[in-house]
């Protein structure tokens, strides 16, 4: 049982780091394909920015809790 908990915690940090990297890449893609004439772009950018911020907060919280 304790080994299982260790594995979950051990794998959590790399998964959160990967989630953060994917969120950053998604935001870059939204910016790369931006079209000022498209009114939906601002919503997509805002969603991507919120996703990146949430992923960063989860990753930082996991890093801090390890210490």
PyMOL Python script that loads the backbone (N, CA, C, O; Angstrom):
from pymol import cmd

cmd.read_pdbstr("""\
ATOM      1  N   UNK A   1       0.827  -1.193   0.000  1.00  0.00           N
ATOM      2  CA  UNK A   1       0.000   0.000   0.000  1.00  0.00           C
ATOM      3  C   UNK A   1       0.871   1.255   0.000  1.00  0.00           C
ATOM      4  O   UNK A   1       0.627   2.173  -0.783  1.00  0.00           O
ATOM      5  N   UNK A   2       1.873   1.307   0.860  1.00  0.00           N
ATOM      6  CA  UNK A   2       2.736   2.491   0.924  1.00  0.00           C
ATOM      7  C   UNK A   2       3.519   2.632  -0.372  1.00  0.00           C
ATOM      8  O   UNK A   2       3.739   3.748  -0.843  1.00  0.00           O
ATOM      9  N   UNK A   3       3.932   1.538  -0.944  1.00  0.00           N
ATOM     10  CA  UNK A   3       4.648   1.590  -2.221  1.00  0.00           C
ATOM     11  C   UNK A   3       3.759   2.218  -3.293  1.00  0.00           C
ATOM     12  O   UNK A   3       4.236   3.012  -4.103  1.00  0.00           O
ATOM     13  N   UNK A   4       2.489   1.873  -3.304  1.00  0.00           N
ATOM     14  CA  UNK A   4       1.552   2.440  -4.270  1.00  0.00           C
ATOM     15  C   UNK A   4       1.405   3.939  -4.106  1.00  0.00           C
ATOM     16  O   UNK A   4       1.351   4.669  -5.096  1.00  0.00           O
ATOM     17  N   UNK A   5       1.340   4.409  -2.867  1.00  0.00           N
ATOM     18  CA  UNK A   5       1.248   5.852  -2.620  1.00  0.00           C
ATOM     19  C   UNK A   5       2.507   6.558  -3.088  1.00  0.00           C
ATOM     20  O   UNK A   5       2.439   7.649  -3.654  1.00  0.00           O
ATOM     21  N   UNK A   6       3.663   5.934  -2.852  1.00  0.00           N
ATOM     22  CA  UNK A   6       4.921   6.532  -3.303  1.00  0.00           C
ATOM     23  C   UNK A   6       4.942   6.654  -4.819  1.00  0.00           C
ATOM     24  O   UNK A   6       5.371   7.674  -5.358  1.00  0.00           O
ATOM     25  N   UNK A   7       4.479   5.613  -5.506  1.00  0.00           N
ATOM     26  CA  UNK A   7       4.471   5.646  -6.971  1.00  0.00           C
ATOM     27  C   UNK A   7       3.559   6.749  -7.495  1.00  0.00           C
ATOM     28  O   UNK A   7       3.898   7.427  -8.465  1.00  0.00           O
ATOM     29  N   UNK A   8       2.409   6.931  -6.860  1.00  0.00           N
ATOM     30  CA  UNK A   8       1.491   7.989  -7.284  1.00  0.00           C
ATOM     31  C   UNK A   8       2.157   9.348  -7.110  1.00  0.00           C
ATOM     32  O   UNK A   8       2.132  10.170  -8.026  1.00  0.00           O
ATOM     33  N   UNK A   9       2.748   9.592  -5.950  1.00  0.00           N
ATOM     34  CA  UNK A   9       3.425  10.870  -5.703  1.00  0.00           C
ATOM     35  C   UNK A   9       4.645  11.022  -6.605  1.00  0.00           C
ATOM     36  O   UNK A   9       4.922  12.115  -7.097  1.00  0.00           O
ATOM     37  N   UNK A  10       5.365   9.945  -6.820  1.00  0.00           N
ATOM     38  CA  UNK A  10       6.574   9.983  -7.638  1.00  0.00           C
ATOM     39  C   UNK A  10       6.238  10.335  -9.090  1.00  0.00           C
ATOM     40  O   UNK A  10       6.983  11.071  -9.736  1.00  0.00           O
ATOM     41  N   UNK A  11       5.138   9.823  -9.595  1.00  0.00           N
ATOM     42  CA  UNK A  11       4.743  10.068 -10.982  1.00  0.00           C
ATOM     43  C   UNK A  11       3.970  11.370 -11.156  1.00  0.00           C
ATOM     44  O   UNK A  11       3.802  11.846 -12.279  1.00  0.00           O
ATOM     45  N   UNK A  12       3.506  11.941 -10.068  1.00  0.00           N
ATOM     46  CA  UNK A  12       2.669  13.136 -10.132  1.00  0.00           C
ATOM     47  C   UNK A  12       3.438  14.341 -10.660  1.00  0.00           C
ATOM     48  O   UNK A  12       2.926  15.074 -11.507  1.00  0.00           O
ATOM     49  N   UNK A  13       4.637  14.554 -10.184  1.00  0.00           N
ATOM     50  CA  UNK A  13       5.401  15.733 -10.582  1.00  0.00           C
ATOM     51  C   UNK A  13       5.727  15.736 -12.078  1.00  0.00           C
ATOM     52  O   UNK A  13       5.513  16.757 -12.730  1.00  0.00           O
ATOM     53  N   UNK A  14       6.231  14.646 -12.645  1.00  0.00           N
ATOM     54  CA  UNK A  14       6.469  14.654 -14.099  1.00  0.00           C
ATOM     55  C   UNK A  14       5.180  14.854 -14.903  1.00  0.00           C
ATOM     56  O   UNK A  14       5.196  15.507 -15.947  1.00  0.00           O
ATOM     57  N   UNK A  15       4.083  14.303 -14.428  1.00  0.00           N
ATOM     58  CA  UNK A  15       2.808  14.481 -15.135  1.00  0.00           C
ATOM     59  C   UNK A  15       2.371  15.940 -15.098  1.00  0.00           C
ATOM     60  O   UNK A  15       1.884  16.469 -16.097  1.00  0.00           O
ATOM     61  N   UNK A  16       2.544  16.591 -13.952  1.00  0.00           N
ATOM     62  CA  UNK A  16       2.182  18.005 -13.844  1.00  0.00           C
ATOM     63  C   UNK A  16       3.116  18.875 -14.682  1.00  0.00           C
ATOM     64  O   UNK A  16       2.680  19.860 -15.278  1.00  0.00           O
ATOM     65  N   UNK A  17       4.385  18.518 -14.728  1.00  0.00           N
ATOM     66  CA  UNK A  17       5.332  19.265 -15.565  1.00  0.00           C
ATOM     67  C   UNK A  17       4.948  19.132 -17.036  1.00  0.00           C
ATOM     68  O   UNK A  17       5.002  20.106 -17.787  1.00  0.00           O
ATOM     69  N   UNK A  18       4.565  17.938 -17.441  1.00  0.00           N
ATOM     70  CA  UNK A  18       4.153  17.714 -18.827  1.00  0.00           C
ATOM     71  C   UNK A  18       2.869  18.486 -19.139  1.00  0.00           C
ATOM     72  O   UNK A  18       2.737  19.072 -20.213  1.00  0.00           O
ATOM     73  N   UNK A  19       1.936  18.483 -18.204  1.00  0.00           N
ATOM     74  CA  UNK A  19       0.691  19.233 -18.394  1.00  0.00           C
ATOM     75  C   UNK A  19       0.987  20.725 -18.575  1.00  0.00           C
ATOM     76  O   UNK A  19       0.382  21.380 -19.424  1.00  0.00           O
ATOM     77  N   UNK A  20       1.909  21.255 -17.786  1.00  0.00           N
ATOM     78  CA  UNK A  20       2.288  22.662 -17.886  1.00  0.00           C
ATOM     79  C   UNK A  20       2.933  22.953 -19.244  1.00  0.00           C
ATOM     80  O   UNK A  20       2.617  23.959 -19.879  1.00  0.00           O
ATOM     81  N   UNK A  21       3.829  22.080 -19.685  1.00  0.00           N
ATOM     82  CA  UNK A  21       4.475  22.273 -20.991  1.00  0.00           C
ATOM     83  C   UNK A  21       3.451  22.226 -22.130  1.00  0.00           C
ATOM     84  O   UNK A  21       3.536  23.007 -23.077  1.00  0.00           O
ATOM     85  N   UNK A  22       2.497  21.317 -22.035  1.00  0.00           N
ATOM     86  CA  UNK A  22       1.460  21.226 -23.066  1.00  0.00           C
ATOM     87  C   UNK A  22       0.583  22.476 -23.080  1.00  0.00           C
ATOM     88  O   UNK A  22       0.180  22.944 -24.145  1.00  0.00           O
ATOM     89  N   UNK A  23       0.292  23.010 -21.908  1.00  0.00           N
ATOM     90  CA  UNK A  23      -0.510  24.232 -21.829  1.00  0.00           C
ATOM     91  C   UNK A  23       0.245  25.414 -22.427  1.00  0.00           C
ATOM     92  O   UNK A  23      -0.346  26.254 -23.105  1.00  0.00           O
ATOM     93  N   UNK A  24       1.557  25.478 -22.173  1.00  0.00           N
ATOM     94  CA  UNK A  24       2.359  26.555 -22.762  1.00  0.00           C
ATOM     95  C   UNK A  24       2.395  26.427 -24.283  1.00  0.00           C
ATOM     96  O   UNK A  24       2.289  27.424 -24.996  1.00  0.00           O
ATOM     97  N   UNK A  25       2.542  25.212 -24.772  1.00  0.00           N
ATOM     98  CA  UNK A  25       2.567  24.987 -26.219  1.00  0.00           C
ATOM     99  C   UNK A  25       1.215  25.346 -26.844  1.00  0.00           C
ATOM    100  O   UNK A  25       1.159  25.933 -27.924  1.00  0.00           O
ATOM    101  N   UNK A  26       0.143  24.994 -26.164  1.00  0.00           N
ATOM    102  CA  UNK A  26      -1.190  25.334 -26.666  1.00  0.00           C
ATOM    103  C   UNK A  26      -1.349  26.849 -26.780  1.00  0.00           C
ATOM    104  O   UNK A  26      -1.889  27.345 -27.770  1.00  0.00           O
ATOM    105  N   UNK A  27      -0.887  27.573 -25.787  1.00  0.00           N
ATOM    106  CA  UNK A  27      -0.975  29.038 -25.829  1.00  0.00           C
ATOM    107  C   UNK A  27      -0.147  29.588 -26.996  1.00  0.00           C
ATOM    108  O   UNK A  27      -0.582  30.505 -27.692  1.00  0.00           O
ATOM    109  N   UNK A  28       1.041  29.026 -27.203  1.00  0.00           N
ATOM    110  CA  UNK A  28       1.870  29.465 -28.333  1.00  0.00           C
ATOM    111  C   UNK A  28       1.166  29.202 -29.666  1.00  0.00           C
ATOM    112  O   UNK A  28       1.220  30.031 -30.574  1.00  0.00           O
ATOM    113  N   UNK A  29       0.511  28.052 -29.778  1.00  0.00           N
ATOM    114  CA  UNK A  29      -0.217  27.723 -31.009  1.00  0.00           C
ATOM    115  C   UNK A  29      -1.370  28.698 -31.245  1.00  0.00           C
ATOM    116  O   UNK A  29      -1.603  29.131 -32.373  1.00  0.00           O
ATOM    117  N   UNK A  30      -2.084  29.037 -30.182  1.00  0.00           N
ATOM    118  CA  UNK A  30      -3.180  30.000 -30.316  1.00  0.00           C
ATOM    119  C   UNK A  30      -2.630  31.330 -30.810  1.00  0.00           C
ATOM    120  O   UNK A  30      -3.216  31.960 -31.690  1.00  0.00           O
ATOM    121  N   UNK A  31      -1.509  31.756 -30.248  1.00  0.00           N
ATOM    122  CA  UNK A  31      -0.898  33.019 -30.677  1.00  0.00           C
ATOM    123  C   UNK A  31      -0.387  32.933 -32.112  1.00  0.00           C
ATOM    124  O   UNK A  31      -0.522  33.886 -32.880  1.00  0.00           O
ATOM    125  N   UNK A  32       0.188  31.814 -32.468  1.00  0.00           N
ATOM    126  CA  UNK A  32       0.745  31.628 -33.804  1.00  0.00           C
ATOM    127  C   UNK A  32      -0.341  31.701 -34.875  1.00  0.00           C
ATOM    128  O   UNK A  32      -0.101  32.196 -35.976  1.00  0.00           O
ATOM    129  N   UNK A  33      -1.513  31.214 -34.554  1.00  0.00           N
ATOM    130  CA  UNK A  33      -2.606  31.170 -35.529  1.00  0.00           C
ATOM    131  C   UNK A  33      -3.647  32.254 -35.274  1.00  0.00           C
ATOM    132  O   UNK A  33      -4.810  32.116 -35.652  1.00  0.00           O
ATOM    133  N   UNK A  34      -3.218  33.321 -34.634  1.00  0.00           N
ATOM    134  CA  UNK A  34      -4.175  34.387 -34.326  1.00  0.00           C
ATOM    135  C   UNK A  34      -4.611  35.107 -35.594  1.00  0.00           C
ATOM    136  O   UNK A  34      -3.863  35.222 -36.565  1.00  0.00           O
ATOM    137  N   UNK A  35      -5.821  35.574 -35.551  1.00  0.00           N
ATOM    138  CA  UNK A  35      -6.391  36.333 -36.663  1.00  0.00           C
ATOM    139  C   UNK A  35      -7.183  37.485 -36.059  1.00  0.00           C
ATOM    140  O   UNK A  35      -8.223  37.271 -35.435  1.00  0.00           O
ATOM    141  N   UNK A  36      -6.694  38.690 -36.242  1.00  0.00           N
ATOM    142  CA  UNK A  36      -7.326  39.862 -35.640  1.00  0.00           C
ATOM    143  C   UNK A  36      -8.762  40.044 -36.132  1.00  0.00           C
ATOM    144  O   UNK A  36      -9.574  40.676 -35.455  1.00  0.00           O
ATOM    145  N   UNK A  37      -9.074  39.500 -37.294  1.00  0.00           N
ATOM    146  CA  UNK A  37     -10.432  39.627 -37.833  1.00  0.00           C
ATOM    147  C   UNK A  37     -11.400  38.631 -37.213  1.00  0.00           C
ATOM    148  O   UNK A  37     -12.611  38.738 -37.404  1.00  0.00           O
ATOM    149  N   UNK A  38     -10.877  37.673 -36.478  1.00  0.00           N
ATOM    150  CA  UNK A  38     -11.713  36.635 -35.882  1.00  0.00           C
ATOM    151  C   UNK A  38     -12.072  37.030 -34.448  1.00  0.00           C
ATOM    152  O   UNK A  38     -11.199  37.043 -33.580  1.00  0.00           O
ATOM    153  N   UNK A  39     -13.339  37.353 -34.185  1.00  0.00           N
ATOM    154  CA  UNK A  39     -13.720  37.777 -32.829  1.00  0.00           C
ATOM    155  C   UNK A  39     -13.621  36.653 -31.800  1.00  0.00           C
ATOM    156  O   UNK A  39     -13.598  36.916 -30.597  1.00  0.00           O
ATOM    157  N   UNK A  40     -13.564  35.419 -32.258  1.00  0.00           N
ATOM    158  CA  UNK A  40     -13.471  34.280 -31.343  1.00  0.00           C
ATOM    159  C   UNK A  40     -12.046  34.091 -30.819  1.00  0.00           C
ATOM    160  O   UNK A  40     -11.829  33.355 -29.857  1.00  0.00           O
ATOM    161  N   UNK A  41     -11.086  34.749 -31.446  1.00  0.00           N
ATOM    162  CA  UNK A  41      -9.690  34.574 -31.045  1.00  0.00           C
ATOM    163  C   UNK A  41      -9.443  35.011 -29.603  1.00  0.00           C
ATOM    164  O   UNK A  41      -8.725  34.330 -28.871  1.00  0.00           O
ATOM    165  N   UNK A  42     -10.020  36.123 -29.184  1.00  0.00           N
ATOM    166  CA  UNK A  42      -9.791  36.613 -27.823  1.00  0.00           C
ATOM    167  C   UNK A  42     -10.243  35.585 -26.790  1.00  0.00           C
ATOM    168  O   UNK A  42      -9.575  35.389 -25.775  1.00  0.00           O
ATOM    169  N   UNK A  43     -11.380  34.926 -27.046  1.00  0.00           N
ATOM    170  CA  UNK A  43     -11.860  33.894 -26.126  1.00  0.00           C
ATOM    171  C   UNK A  43     -10.898  32.706 -26.096  1.00  0.00           C
ATOM    172  O   UNK A  43     -10.584  32.188 -25.025  1.00  0.00           O
ATOM    173  N   UNK A  44     -10.432  32.275 -27.269  1.00  0.00           N
ATOM    174  CA  UNK A  44      -9.483  31.151 -27.321  1.00  0.00           C
ATOM    175  C   UNK A  44      -8.180  31.505 -26.608  1.00  0.00           C
ATOM    176  O   UNK A  44      -7.616  30.681 -25.888  1.00  0.00           O
ATOM    177  N   UNK A  45      -7.705  32.731 -26.812  1.00  0.00           N
ATOM    178  CA  UNK A  45      -6.477  33.154 -26.148  1.00  0.00           C
ATOM    179  C   UNK A  45      -6.676  33.198 -24.636  1.00  0.00           C
ATOM    180  O   UNK A  45      -5.816  32.742 -23.882  1.00  0.00           O
ATOM    181  N   UNK A  46      -7.800  33.741 -24.194  1.00  0.00           N
ATOM    182  CA  UNK A  46      -8.088  33.812 -22.758  1.00  0.00           C
ATOM    183  C   UNK A  46      -8.165  32.411 -22.153  1.00  0.00           C
ATOM    184  O   UNK A  46      -7.635  32.176 -21.067  1.00  0.00           O
ATOM    185  N   UNK A  47      -8.820  31.484 -22.845  1.00  0.00           N
ATOM    186  CA  UNK A  47      -8.907  30.097 -22.371  1.00  0.00           C
ATOM    187  C   UNK A  47      -7.521  29.461 -22.283  1.00  0.00           C
ATOM    188  O   UNK A  47      -7.211  28.770 -21.313  1.00  0.00           O
ATOM    189  N   UNK A  48      -6.699  29.695 -23.290  1.00  0.00           N
ATOM    190  CA  UNK A  48      -5.344  29.133 -23.295  1.00  0.00           C
ATOM    191  C   UNK A  48      -4.508  29.726 -22.167  1.00  0.00           C
ATOM    192  O   UNK A  48      -3.729  29.021 -21.526  1.00  0.00           O
ATOM    193  N   UNK A  49      -4.672  31.013 -21.930  1.00  0.00           N
ATOM    194  CA  UNK A  49      -3.927  31.670 -20.862  1.00  0.00           C
ATOM    195  C   UNK A  49      -4.359  31.139 -19.493  1.00  0.00           C
ATOM    196  O   UNK A  49      -3.517  30.899 -18.628  1.00  0.00           O
ATOM    197  N   UNK A  50      -5.665  30.953 -19.295  1.00  0.00           N
ATOM    198  CA  UNK A  50      -6.169  30.401 -18.034  1.00  0.00           C
ATOM    199  C   UNK A  50      -5.687  28.966 -17.836  1.00  0.00           C
ATOM    200  O   UNK A  50      -5.327  28.576 -16.725  1.00  0.00           O
ATOM    201  N   UNK A  51      -5.680  28.187 -18.907  1.00  0.00           N
ATOM    202  CA  UNK A  51      -5.202  26.798 -18.828  1.00  0.00           C
ATOM    203  C   UNK A  51      -3.736  26.765 -18.417  1.00  0.00           C
ATOM    204  O   UNK A  51      -3.340  25.966 -17.569  1.00  0.00           O
ATOM    205  N   UNK A  52      -2.927  27.642 -19.026  1.00  0.00           N
ATOM    206  CA  UNK A  52      -1.504  27.689 -18.690  1.00  0.00           C
ATOM    207  C   UNK A  52      -1.300  28.102 -17.232  1.00  0.00           C
ATOM    208  O   UNK A  52      -0.480  27.514 -16.526  1.00  0.00           O
ATOM    209  N   UNK A  53      -2.037  29.101 -16.790  1.00  0.00           N
ATOM    210  CA  UNK A  53      -1.888  29.574 -15.413  1.00  0.00           C
ATOM    211  C   UNK A  53      -2.300  28.506 -14.405  1.00  0.00           C
ATOM    212  O   UNK A  53      -1.623  28.315 -13.395  1.00  0.00           O
ATOM    213  N   UNK A  54      -3.397  27.812 -14.669  1.00  0.00           N
ATOM    214  CA  UNK A  54      -3.855  26.754 -13.769  1.00  0.00           C
ATOM    215  C   UNK A  54      -2.842  25.611 -13.713  1.00  0.00           C
ATOM    216  O   UNK A  54      -2.565  25.080 -12.637  1.00  0.00           O
ATOM    217  N   UNK A  55      -2.296  25.237 -14.852  1.00  0.00           N
ATOM    218  CA  UNK A  55      -1.295  24.164 -14.890  1.00  0.00           C
ATOM    219  C   UNK A  55      -0.032  24.584 -14.144  1.00  0.00           C
ATOM    220  O   UNK A  55       0.563  23.783 -13.424  1.00  0.00           O
ATOM    221  N   UNK A  56       0.373  25.834 -14.317  1.00  0.00           N
ATOM    222  CA  UNK A  56       1.557  26.336 -13.611  1.00  0.00           C
ATOM    223  C   UNK A  56       1.328  26.316 -12.106  1.00  0.00           C
ATOM    224  O   UNK A  56       2.210  25.909 -11.351  1.00  0.00           O
ATOM    225  N   UNK A  57       0.156  26.751 -11.666  1.00  0.00           N
ATOM    226  CA  UNK A  57      -0.149  26.766 -10.231  1.00  0.00           C
ATOM    227  C   UNK A  57      -0.127  25.358  -9.643  1.00  0.00           C
ATOM    228  O   UNK A  57       0.393  25.155  -8.546  1.00  0.00           O
ATOM    229  N   UNK A  58      -0.691  24.380 -10.367  1.00  0.00           N
ATOM    230  CA  UNK A  58      -0.667  22.994  -9.871  1.00  0.00           C
ATOM    231  C   UNK A  58       0.760  22.464  -9.799  1.00  0.00           C
ATOM    232  O   UNK A  58       1.123  21.778  -8.843  1.00  0.00           O
ATOM    233  N   UNK A  59       1.565  22.780 -10.803  1.00  0.00           N
ATOM    234  CA  UNK A  59       2.952  22.322 -10.835  1.00  0.00           C
ATOM    235  C   UNK A  59       3.759  22.949  -9.698  1.00  0.00           C
ATOM    236  O   UNK A  59       4.500  22.249  -9.007  1.00  0.00           O
ATOM    237  N   UNK A  60       3.623  24.244  -9.501  1.00  0.00           N
ATOM    238  CA  UNK A  60       4.350  24.929  -8.424  1.00  0.00           C
ATOM    239  C   UNK A  60       3.899  24.401  -7.066  1.00  0.00           C
ATOM    240  O   UNK A  60       4.730  24.193  -6.181  1.00  0.00           O
ATOM    241  N   UNK A  61       2.603  24.183  -6.887  1.00  0.00           N
ATOM    242  CA  UNK A  61       2.103  23.644  -5.619  1.00  0.00           C
ATOM    243  C   UNK A  61       2.706  22.268  -5.338  1.00  0.00           C
ATOM    244  O   UNK A  61       3.046  21.960  -4.196  1.00  0.00           O
ATOM    245  N   UNK A  62       2.837  21.449  -6.364  1.00  0.00           N
ATOM    246  CA  UNK A  62       3.438  20.121  -6.186  1.00  0.00           C
ATOM    247  C   UNK A  62       4.917  20.241  -5.842  1.00  0.00           C
ATOM    248  O   UNK A  62       5.422  19.485  -5.012  1.00  0.00           O
ATOM    249  N   UNK A  63       5.612  21.178  -6.468  1.00  0.00           N
ATOM    250  CA  UNK A  63       7.030  21.387  -6.150  1.00  0.00           C
ATOM    251  C   UNK A  63       7.207  21.842  -4.711  1.00  0.00           C
ATOM    252  O   UNK A  63       8.095  21.359  -4.009  1.00  0.00           O
ATOM    253  N   UNK A  64       6.373  22.759  -4.275  1.00  0.00           N
ATOM    254  CA  UNK A  64       6.471  23.291  -2.911  1.00  0.00           C
ATOM    255  C   UNK A  64       6.133  22.210  -1.891  1.00  0.00           C
ATOM    256  O   UNK A  64       6.766  22.139  -0.837  1.00  0.00           O
ATOM    257  N   UNK A  65       5.152  21.374  -2.186  1.00  0.00           N
ATOM    258  CA  UNK A  65       4.751  20.338  -1.232  1.00  0.00           C
ATOM    259  C   UNK A  65       5.804  19.242  -1.095  1.00  0.00           C
ATOM    260  O   UNK A  65       5.802  18.510  -0.105  1.00  0.00           O
ATOM    261  N   UNK A  66       6.697  19.118  -2.065  1.00  0.00           N
ATOM    262  CA  UNK A  66       7.773  18.113  -1.991  1.00  0.00           C
ATOM    263  C   UNK A  66       8.824  18.493  -0.968  1.00  0.00           C
ATOM    264  O   UNK A  66       9.488  17.627  -0.398  1.00  0.00           O
ATOM    265  N   UNK A  67       8.975  19.779  -0.736  1.00  0.00           N
ATOM    266  CA  UNK A  67      10.054  20.254   0.146  1.00  0.00           C
ATOM    267  C   UNK A  67       9.736  20.043   1.592  1.00  0.00           C
ATOM    268  O   UNK A  67      10.540  20.389   2.458  1.00  0.00           O
TER     269      UNK A  67
END
""", "prot")
cmd.dss("prot")
cmd.show_as("cartoon", "prot")
cmd.util.cbc("prot")
cmd.orient("prot")
